[in-house]
C-alpha cells in the first residue's frame, strides 16, 4: 500500500529536451542565415542577371573580337608611383596596333572591393601604359577593352604583382 501513497513522478525532462533541441535548431539556422547574408555573394559583377539574358549577344561580340586577331602582352614593373602597367597590343600579323583608347579593369579575384579602372595612354608603337597603385600583391585579373570601328576588342589575362 505504500506504493500507491507516493505521488506519481512526472517526466518533465522529455518536453524540456524537445524544446531545448528546437531552440538549438533555430539558433544554428539563424547563425547560418546571418553568415549567408553578410559574406561574399559570389557575384562577379553588378549586372550578372542582365548579362545572362544577353548571353548570345555577348558570344557574338566575343567572336567579332577574336576575329580581329589582336594579342596583348602585359608587363608590370615597379615605379615611383607604385607599379607601371604596360600592355603591348599587336594585330594578327604581329604589327603594333596604333591609336587605341585602351581601358583596363584590374580585378582582385577574391574581392571586388579592391578593383580599379584606368585608361592606358600610348607610350610607343602599340604600347599603352599607366602607373597604378595596387593595394595588395598577388594575382589580379586584367580586363582590357578597346573599340575598333564597330567591334569592341576585349582581352582578359591573369597577372601577378609582387
Buried (B, 14 or more C-beta within 10 A) or exposed (E): EEEEEEEEEEEEEEEEEEEEEEEEEEEEEEEEEEEEEEEEEEEEEEEEEEEEEEEEEEEEBEEBBEEBEBEBEBEBEEBEEBBBBBBBBBBEEEEEBEEBEBBBBBBBEEEBEEBBEBEBEBBEEBBBBBEBEBEEEEEBBBBBBBEBEEEBBBBEEEBEBE
